[in-house]
C-alpha cells in the first residue's frame, strides 16, 4: 500500500503507538514485542504487526521492535518534515484547555495563534499563545503560515467560522463543536463531539447495569 494513502484508523493507531513508545523510552525500554504493544492498546498483536508492516518496518524477531527506530519511522509517516502551524478559534474554557494541553507535545505541530471576538481576550497571551480578533484572521494565517485550525467556538458560529477558514486557505480542521460541518473535498475535516462520546460510554455502562 502507498504510505500516502494509509487508512484513517491506521494513522490513528500509529499516533497512539508513538505516544506509548515515547513513554517506553522514558522508562528505559529500548525494545518491544508486538504482543506487548498490543496489550497496551487492547488490540491484537496481528493488528499491530499489520499496521507496522504497512509503514515498511520490521522487527528483530528475538528482541522485538527497536523503540527509537519505530518512533522515527512513525514520525516520518505522520509528521510533515517542515512542521505545521495551528490556530485555535475560540478561546473559551475549551479553547484554553486545548491550547495549554497540546502546546509542546509534538515538535512538528505548533499552535501559534488563537482567535476570538471577546474584547477581554484580544491582544493578550492566553495559554502561551497570542490571541487576535477574528477580523485579523486572513493576515495572521498568511503571516504565520498556518494550515490547520481547531474550532472551539460557540456552536452557533461554527459554520461561519469554517467558511472563513476555508476562504483563507486552511487545509485541515479539527472541529470540537457539536455542529457537523461541511467543507470542500480539499480540506480535511475531523470532528470530535465530547457529548456523543460521553453518551456512548453511558450506553455501555447502562448495558452493564442491565445484566
C-alpha positions in Angstrom: 0.0 0.0 0.0 1.2 3.5 -0.8 2.2 5.2 2.5 0.5 8.4 1.4 -2.9 6.6 1.4 -2.9 4.8 4.7 -6.4 4.2 6.2 -7.5 6.8 8.8 -7.7 4.2 11.5 -4.2 3.1 10.8 -3.0 6.7 11.2 -4.9 7.0 14.5 -3.2 3.8 15.8 0.2 4.9 14.6 -0.1 8.1 16.6 -1.2 6.1 19.6 1.7 3.7 19.2 4.2 6.6 19.1 2.8 8.1 22.3 3.2 4.7 24.0 6.6 4.2 22.6 7.8 7.6 23.8 6.6 6.6 27.3 8.5 3.3 27.0 11.7 5.2 26.0 11.4 7.4 29.1 11.2 4.3 31.2 14.3 2.9 29.6 12.7 0.3 27.5 14.5 0.0 24.2 12.8 -2.9 22.5 9.1 -4.0 22.5 7.3 -7.0 21.1 4.1 -6.7 19.0 2.1 -8.5 21.7 3.3 -6.1 24.4 2.4 -3.1 22.3 -1.0 -4.7 21.5 -1.7 -5.3 25.2 -1.1 -1.7 26.0 -3.7 -0.7 23.4 -6.2 -3.5 24.0 -5.9 -4.8 20.4 -4.4 -7.9 18.8 -0.8 -8.4 18.0 -1.8 -9.2 14.5 -3.3 -5.7 14.1 -0.1 -4.2 15.5 2.1 -6.2 13.1 -0.2 -5.3 10.1 -0.1 -1.6 10.9 3.7 -1.6 11.2 4.1 -3.7 8.1 2.1 -1.1 6.2 4.8 1.5 7.0 7.6 -0.8 5.9 9.2 -1.5 9.2 10.1 -5.0 10.6 11.3 -6.2 13.9 14.3 -8.1 15.1 12.5 -11.3 16.0 14.5 -12.1 19.1 14.2 -8.6 20.6 11.1 -7.2 19.0 10.8 -3.7 17.6 13.5 -1.2 18.3 11.6 1.5 20.2 13.6 4.5 19.0 13.7 3.3 15.4 9.9 2.7 15.3 9.3 6.2 16.8 11.4 7.6 14.0 9.6 5.6 11.3 6.2 6.6 12.5 7.3 10.2 12.7 8.5 10.0 9.1 5.0 8.9 8.1 2.8 11.0 10.3 4.7 14.3 10.6 5.4 16.9 8.0 9.1 17.4 7.9 9.0 21.2 7.9 6.3 21.2 10.6 2.8 22.6 10.5 1.4 25.6 12.3 -2.0 25.5 14.0 -4.6 28.1 15.1 -7.3 27.8 17.7 -10.6 29.5 17.0 -12.5 30.4 20.2 -10.6 30.9 23.5 -13.2 30.0 26.0 -12.6 27.3 28.6 -12.3 24.5 26.0 -10.0 26.5 23.7 -7.7 27.5 26.5 -7.6 23.9 27.7 -6.8 22.5 24.3 -4.1 25.1 23.7 -2.5 24.5 27.2 -2.6 20.7 26.8 -1.4 20.5 23.3 1.4 23.0 23.1 4.9 21.4 23.2 3.5 17.9 22.9 4.7 17.5 19.3 7.6 19.5 17.8 6.1 19.2 14.2 2.8 20.7 15.2 2.7 24.1 16.8 -0.2 26.2 18.0 1.0 29.7 17.0 -2.1 31.8 17.2 -5.6 32.0 18.7 -8.7 34.0 17.6 -11.7 35.3 19.4 -14.2 38.2 19.4 -14.2 38.9 23.1 -12.5 42.3 23.8 -11.2 40.9 27.1 -9.2 38.3 25.2 -7.9 40.2 22.2 -4.3 41.3 22.2 -3.5 39.0 25.1 -1.3 36.0 25.5 -3.6 33.1 26.6 -2.2 29.7 27.4 1.1 30.8 25.9 -0.4 32.0 22.5 -1.2 35.4 21.1 -4.9 35.9 20.8 -6.2 38.0 17.8 -9.5 39.3 16.7 -11.3 37.3 14.1 -11.1 40.2 11.7 -7.3 39.7 11.7 -7.7 36.1 10.6 -6.6 36.4 6.9 -3.5 38.5 7.8 -2.3 36.3 10.7 -3.0 33.0 8.8 -0.8 34.1 5.9 1.9 35.7 8.0 2.3 32.8 10.3 1.9 30.1 7.6 -1.0 28.4 9.4 -2.5 25.4 7.6 -4.6 23.7 10.4 -7.3 25.2 12.6 -9.1 23.9 15.7 -12.6 25.2 16.1 -13.7 25.5 19.8 -16.0 28.5 19.3 -19.7 28.5 20.3 -21.8 26.0 18.2 -23.9 28.7 16.5 -20.8 30.3 15.0 -19.1 27.0 13.8 -20.3 27.0 10.2 -19.4 30.7 9.7 -16.0 30.1 11.2 -15.4 27.1 9.0 -16.3 29.1 5.9 -13.9 31.8 6.9 -11.1 29.3 7.5 -11.7 27.7 4.1 -11.7 31.1 2.5 -8.2 31.9 3.9 -6.7 28.7 2.8 -6.8 26.4 5.8 -6.2 22.8 4.7 -7.3 20.9 7.8 -9.9 21.5 10.5 -10.4 19.8 13.9 -14.0 20.6 15.0 -14.7 20.4 18.7 -18.2 21.9 18.5 -21.4 19.9 18.5 -22.3 21.2 15.0 -21.5 18.9 12.0 -19.6 20.9 9.3 -19.4 20.7 5.6 -16.2 21.6 3.9 -14.7 21.2 0.4 -13.1 18.0 -0.6 -9.6 19.6 -0.5 -10.0 20.4 3.2 -9.6 17.5 5.7 -12.2 17.6 8.5 -12.0 15.7 11.8 -15.0 16.1 14.1 -14.9 15.3 17.8 -18.1 15.6 19.8 -17.5 15.0 23.5 -21.2 14.7 24.2 -21.6 11.9 21.8 -18.5 10.2 23.2 -19.9 10.5 26.8 -23.3 9.2 25.7 -21.6 6.2 24.1 -19.8 5.5 27.3 -23.1 5.9 29.3 -24.9 3.5 27.0 -22.4 0.7 27.6 -22.5 1.4 31.4 -26.2 1.1 31.2 -25.9 -2.2 29.5 -23.5 -3.4 32.2 -26.1 -2.4 34.9 -28.8 -4.2 33.0 -27.1 -7.6 33.0 
